[in-house]
Amino acid sequence: MSSQRQTMITEKIKDCMRAKLQSYKPEVRNMPFHHRLLGKDKIALFSFIHFLNTEFGTLFYEPVAIALGRERFKVAEAK
């Protein structure tokens, strides 16, 4: 992979993380069993990780896969 492509991917990761950290709002859920068992900190961490995984799936992985595919194939697009 070219250094230009690596830089593009690195910048995409940074941009995605910055945007998500600025807009992240934890979901408020009434989960007394989970809170007692795991603690609020672990529930908040799980919620944040789940949020990142979901957002990366839509905002990061697809554009990076398209960019990488365009280096090798004639057509690379999202469906």
C-alpha distances in whole Angstrom, upper triangle without the diagonal:
4,7,8,7,7,10,11,11,13,15,16,17,19,20,21,23,25,26,27,29,31,32,32,36,37,38,42,43,46,45,48,48,44,45,47,45,42,43,42,39,37,38,37,33,33,34,31,28,29,29,25,24,26,25,21,22,23,21,18,16,17,16,12,13,14,11,9,11,12,9,11,14,17,18,17,19,21,24
4,5,5,6,9,10,11,12,14,15,17,19,20,21,23,24,26,27,29,30,32,33,36,38,40,43,45,48,47,50,50,46,46,49,47,44,45,43,40,39,40,38,35,35,35,32,30,31,30,27,26,28,26,22,23,24,22,19,18,19,17,14,15,15,12,10,13,13,10,12,16,18,19,18,20,22,26
4,5,5,6,9,10,10,12,14,15,16,18,20,21,22,24,26,27,28,30,31,35,36,38,42,44,47,46,49,49,45,45,48,46,43,43,42,39,38,38,36,33,34,34,31,29,30,30,26,26,28,25,22,24,24,22,19,19,20,17,14,16,17,13,12,16,16,13,16,19,21,22,20,22,24,28
4,5,5,6,9,10,11,12,14,15,16,18,20,21,22,24,26,27,29,30,34,35,38,41,43,46,46,49,49,45,45,48,47,43,44,42,39,38,38,36,33,34,34,31,29,30,29,25,25,27,24,21,23,23,20,17,18,18,15,13,15,15,11,11,15,14,12,15,18,19,20,19,20,22,26
4,5,5,6,9,10,10,12,14,15,16,18,20,21,22,24,26,27,28,32,33,35,39,40,44,43,46,46,42,43,46,44,41,41,40,37,36,36,34,31,31,31,28,26,27,26,23,22,24,21,18,19,20,17,14,14,15,12,9,11,12,8,8,11,11,9,12,15,17,17,15,17,19,22
4,5,5,6,9,10,11,12,14,15,17,18,20,21,22,24,26,27,30,31,34,37,39,42,41,44,44,40,41,43,42,38,39,37,34,33,34,32,29,29,29,26,24,25,25,21,21,23,21,17,19,20,17,14,14,16,13,10,12,14,11,10,14,14,12,15,18,20,20,18,19,21,24
4,5,5,6,8,10,11,12,14,15,16,18,20,21,22,24,25,29,31,33,37,39,42,42,44,44,41,41,44,42,39,39,37,34,33,34,31,29,29,29,26,24,26,25,21,22,23,21,18,20,20,17,14,15,17,14,12,15,15,12,12,16,16,15,18,20,22,22,20,21,22,25
4,5,5,6,9,10,10,12,14,15,16,18,20,21,22,24,27,29,31,35,37,41,40,43,43,40,40,43,42,38,38,36,34,33,33,31,28,29,28,25,23,25,23,20,20,21,18,15,17,17,14,12,13,14,11,9,12,12,9,10,14,14,13,16,18,20,19,17,17,18,22
4,5,5,6,9,10,10,12,14,15,16,18,20,21,22,26,27,29,33,34,38,37,40,40,36,37,40,39,35,35,34,31,30,30,28,25,25,25,22,20,21,20,17,17,18,16,12,14,15,12,9,10,12,9,7,10,11,9,9,13,14,13,16,18,20,19,16,17,17,21
4,5,5,6,9,10,11,12,14,15,17,18,20,21,25,26,28,32,34,37,37,39,39,36,36,39,37,34,34,32,29,28,29,26,24,24,24,21,19,21,20,16,17,19,16,13,16,17,14,11,12,15,13,10,13,15,13,13,17,17,17,20,22,24,23,20,21,21,24
4,5,5,6,8,10,10,12,14,15,16,18,20,23,25,28,31,33,37,37,39,40,36,36,39,38,35,34,32,30,29,29,27,24,25,25,21,20,22,20,16,18,19,16,14,16,16,13,11,13,15,12,11,15,15,13,14,18,18,18,21,23,24,23,21,20,20,24
4,5,5,6,8,10,11,12,14,15,17,18,21,23,25,29,31,35,35,37,38,34,34,38,37,33,33,31,28,28,28,25,23,23,22,19,18,19,17,14,15,16,13,10,13,13,9,7,10,11,9,8,12,13,11,13,16,16,17,20,21,23,21,18,17,17,20
4,6,5,6,9,10,11,12,14,15,16,20,21,23,27,29,32,32,35,35,31,31,34,33,30,30,28,25,24,24,22,20,20,20,16,15,16,15,11,12,14,11,9,12,13,10,7,10,12,11,10,13,15,14,14,18,19,19,22,23,25,24,20,20,19,22
4,5,5,6,9,10,10,12,14,15,19,21,23,27,29,32,32,35,35,32,31,35,34,30,30,27,25,24,25,22,20,21,20,17,16,18,16,13,15,16,13,11,15,15,12,10,13,16,14,13,16,18,16,18,21,22,22,25,26,28,27,23,23,22,25
4,5,5,6,9,10,11,12,14,18,20,23,26,29,32,32,35,36,32,32,35,35,31,31,28,26,26,25,22,21,22,20,17,17,18,16,13,15,16,12,11,14,14,10,10,13,15,13,13,16,17,16,18,21,21,22,25,26,27,26,22,21,20,23
4,6,5,6,9,10,11,12,15,17,20,23,25,29,29,32,33,29,29,33,32,29,28,26,24,23,23,20,18,19,17,14,14,15,12,9,11,12,8,8,11,11,7,7,11,12,11,12,15,16,16,18,20,21,22,25,26,27,25,21,20,18,21
4,5,5,6,8,10,10,14,15,18,22,24,27,27,30,31,27,27,30,29,26,25,23,20,20,20,17,15,16,15,12,12,13,11,8,11,12,9,9,13,13,10,10,13,15,15,14,18,19,19,20,23,24,25,27,28,30,28,25,23,22,24
4,5,5,6,9,10,14,16,19,22,25,28,29,31,32,29,28,31,31,28,27,24,21,22,22,18,17,19,17,14,14,16,14,11,14,15,12,12,16,15,12,12,16,18,17,17,20,22,21,22,25,26,27,29,31,32,30,27,25,24,26
4,6,5,6,8,12,15,17,21,23,27,28,31,32,29,28,32,32,28,27,24,22,23,22,19,18,19,17,14,15,16,12,11,14,14,10,11,15,13,11,12,15,17,16,17,20,21,20,23,25,25,27,29,30,31,29,26,24,22,24
4,5,5,6,9,12,14,17,20,24,24,27,28,25,24,28,28,25,24,21,19,19,18,15,14,15,13,10,11,12,9,8,11,11,8,10,13,12,10,11,15,16,16,17,20,21,21,23,25,26,28,30,31,32,30,26,24,22,24
4,6,5,9,11,14,17,20,23,24,26,28,24,23,27,27,23,22,19,17,18,17,14,13,15,13,9,11,13,10,9,13,14,11,12,16,16,14,14,18,20,19,20,23,24,24,26,28,29,31,33,34,35,33,29,28,25,28
4,6,9,12,15,18,21,24,25,28,30,26,25,29,29,26,24,21,19,20,20,16,16,18,15,12,15,16,13,12,16,16,13,15,18,17,15,16,20,21,21,22,25,26,26,28,30,31,32,35,35,37,34,31,29,27,28
4,6,10,12,15,18,22,23,26,28,25,24,28,28,25,24,20,19,20,19,15,16,17,14,12,14,15,11,11,15,14,11,14,17,16,14,16,19,20,20,22,24,25,26,28,30,31,32,35,35,36,33,30,28,25,27
4,6,9,12,15,19,20,22,24,21,20,24,24,21,20,17,16,16,15,11,12,13,10,8,11,12,8,9,13,12,11,13,16,16,14,16,19,21,21,22,25,26,27,28,30,32,33,35,36,37,34,31,28,26,27
4,6,9,12,16,17,20,22,19,18,22,23,20,18,15,15,16,14,10,12,13,10,9,12,12,10,12,15,14,13,16,18,18,17,19,22,24,24,26,28,29,30,32,33,35,37,38,39,40,37,34,31,28,29
4,6,9,12,14,16,18,15,14,18,19,17,15,12,12,12,10,7,9,10,7,7,11,11,9,12,14,14,14,17,18,19,19,20,23,24,26,27,28,30,31,33,34,36,38,39,40,41,38,35,32,29,30
4,6,10,11,14,16,14,14,17,18,17,15,12,13,14,10,9,11,11,7,9,12,11,10,13,15,14,15,18,19,19,20,22,24,25,27,28,29,31,33,34,35,37,39,40,41,42,39,35,33,29,30
4,7,9,12,14,13,12,16,17,16,14,11,13,14,11,10,13,13,10,12,15,14,13,17,18,17,18,22,23,23,24,26,27,29,30,32,33,35,36,38,39,41,43,44,44,46,43,39,36,33,33
4,6,9,11,10,10,13,15,14,13,11,14,14,10,10,14,13,10,13,16,14,14,18,19,18,20,23,23,24,25,27,28,30,32,33,34,36,38,39,40,42,44,45,45,47,43,40,37,34,34
4,6,9,9,9,11,13,14,13,11,14,15,11,12,16,15,13,16,19,17,18,21,22,21,23,26,27,27,29,31,32,33,35,36,37,39,41,42,43,46,47,48,48,50,47,43,41,37,37
4,6,5,6,9,10,11,10,10,13,12,9,12,14,13,12,16,18,16,18,21,21,21,23,26,26,27,29,30,31,33,35,36,37,39,41,41,43,45,47,48,48,50,47,43,41,37,37
4,6,5,6,8,10,9,10,13,13,11,13,16,15,15,18,20,19,21,24,24,24,27,29,29,31,32,34,34,36,39,39,40,43,44,45,46,48,50,51,51,53,50,46,44,41,41
4,5,5,6,8,9,11,14,13,11,14,16,15,16,19,20,19,21,24,24,25,27,29,29,31,33,34,34,36,39,39,40,42,44,44,45,48,50,50,51,53,50,46,44,41,41
4,5,5,6,7,8,11,9,7,11,13,11,12,16,16,16,18,21,21,21,24,26,26,28,30,30,31,33,35,36,36,39,41,41,42,45,46,47,47,49,47,43,41,38,38
4,6,5,5,5,9,8,7,10,12,12,12,15,17,17,18,21,22,22,25,26,27,29,30,31,32,34,36,37,38,40,42,42,43,46,47,48,49,51,48,44,43,39,40
4,6,6,8,11,11,10,13,15,15,16,19,20,20,22,24,25,26,28,30,31,33,34,34,35,38,40,40,41,44,45,45,47,49,50,51,52,54,51,48,46,43,43
4,6,9,11,10,10,13,14,14,15,18,19,19,21,23,24,25,27,29,29,32,33,33,34,36,39,38,39,42,43,43,45,48,49,49,50,52,50,46,45,41,42
4,7,8,6,7,10,11,10,13,15,15,16,18,20,21,22,24,26,27,29,30,30,31,33,36,35,36,39,40,40,42,45,45,46,47,50,47,43,42,39,39
4,6,6,6,9,10,11,13,15,16,17,19,20,21,23,25,26,27,29,30,30,31,34,36,36,37,40,41,41,43,45,46,47,48,51,48,44,43,40,40
4,6,5,6,9,10,10,12,14,15,16,18,20,21,22,24,26,27,28,28,30,32,34,34,36,38,39,40,41,44,45,46,47,49,47,43,41,38,39
4,5,5,6,9,10,11,12,14,15,17,18,20,21,22,24,26,26,26,28,31,32,32,34,36,37,37,39,42,43,44,45,47,45,41,40,37,38
4,5,5,6,8,10,10,12,14,15,16,18,20,21,22,25,25,25,26,29,31,30,32,35,35,35,37,40,41,42,43,45,43,39,38,35,36
4,5,5,6,9,10,10,12,14,15,16,18,20,21,23,24,24,25,28,30,30,31,34,35,35,37,39,41,42,42,45,42,38,36,33,34
4,5,5,6,9,10,10,12,14,15,16,18,20,22,22,22,24,27,28,28,30,32,33,34,36,38,39,40,41,43,41,37,35,32,33
4,5,5,6,9,10,11,12,14,15,16,18,20,20,21,22,25,26,26,27,30,31,31,33,36,37,38,39,41,39,35,33,31,32
4,5,5,6,8,10,11,12,14,15,17,19,20,20,20,23,25,25,26,29,30,30,32,35,36,37,37,40,37,33,32,29,30
4,6,5,6,9,10,11,12,14,15,17,18,19,20,22,24,24,26,28,29,30,32,34,35,37,37,39,36,33,31,28,28
4,5,5,6,9,10,10,12,14,16,16,16,18,20,22,22,24,26,27,28,30,32,33,35,35,37,35,31,29,26,28
4,5,5,6,9,10,10,12,15,15,15,16,19,20,20,21,24,25,25,27,30,31,32,33,35,33,29,27,25,26
4,5,5,6,9,10,11,13,14,15,15,18,20,20,21,24,25,25,27,29,31,32,32,34,32,28,26,23,24
4,6,5,6,9,10,11,12,13,14,16,18,19,20,22,24,25,26,28,30,31,32,33,31,27,25,22,23
4,5,5,6,8,10,10,10,12,14,16,16,18,20,21,22,24,26,27,28,29,31,29,25,23,20,22
4,6,5,6,9,10,10,10,13,15,15,16,19,20,20,22,24,26,27,27,29,27,23,21,19,20
4,6,5,7,9,10,10,12,14,15,16,18,20,21,22,24,26,27,27,29,26,22,20,17,18
4,5,5,6,7,9,11,12,13,15,17,18,19,21,23,24,26,26,28,25,21,19,16,17
4,5,5,5,6,9,10,10,12,14,15,16,18,20,21,23,23,25,23,19,17,15,17
4,6,6,5,7,10,11,11,13,15,16,17,19,21,22,22,24,21,17,15,13,14
4,6,7,6,8,11,11,12,14,16,17,18,21,22,22,23,20,16,14,11,12
4,6,7,7,9,11,12,13,15,16,18,20,22,22,23,20,16,14,12,14
4,6,6,6,9,10,11,12,14,16,17,19,20,21,19,15,14,12,15
4,6,5,6,9,10,10,12,14,16,17,17,19,17,13,12,11,13
4,5,5,6,9,10,10,12,15,16,16,17,14,10,9,7,10
4,5,5,6,9,10,11,13,15,15,16,14,10,9,8,12
4,5,5,6,8,10,11,13,14,16,14,11,11,11,14
4,5,5,6,9,10,11,12,14,12,8,9,9,12
4,5,5,6,9,10,10,11,9,5,6,7,11
4,5,5,7,9,10,12,10,8,9,11,14
4,5,5,7,9,11,11,8,11,12,16
4,5,5,6,8,8,5,8,11,14
4,5,5,6,6,5,8,12,15
4,6,8,10,9,12,15,18
4,7,9,9,13,16,18
4,5,7,10,14,16
4,7,10,14,16
4,6,10,12
4,7,10
4,7
4
